[in-house]
Amino acid sequence: VQLQASGGGLVQSGGSLRLSCTASGRNIAIYSLGWYRQAPGKQRELVASITSGRTTNYAGSLEERFTISRDNTKNTVLLQMTSLMPEDTAVYYCHARNLLQTGLEDYWGMGTQVTVSS
């Protein structure tokens, strides 16, 4: 599975961005999908995830501003981000996970930079 993220960029505080991640090589309808981010000098952290059954999970209070969704017909996971703040500045990575009998199968995209100016 190859994951290609896009949609990052430079936005002013209070603005919005929509990140998109498209998978190729395999249908990911059965995969749990997620977005992580890593700010300079910090560890990578979960932003949001969505299961194959479309159950969502968000880190902290991000659910108030971010929305994760998936379109299995397009093999895509989306992250709509609103009311962006400078502390949201990070490289955002998409992630796909499948639980196999032999263990976990994890894939990561290359990341897309999100920069929020104050």
Protein Blocks (a to p, Z undefined) as FASTA:
>chain_A
ZZddehiacddehiacddddddehiacklpccddddddehiacddfbdcdfkopacdehj
lmmmgccdddfknopacdddehiafklgccdddddddddfkbccddddebiaddddZZ
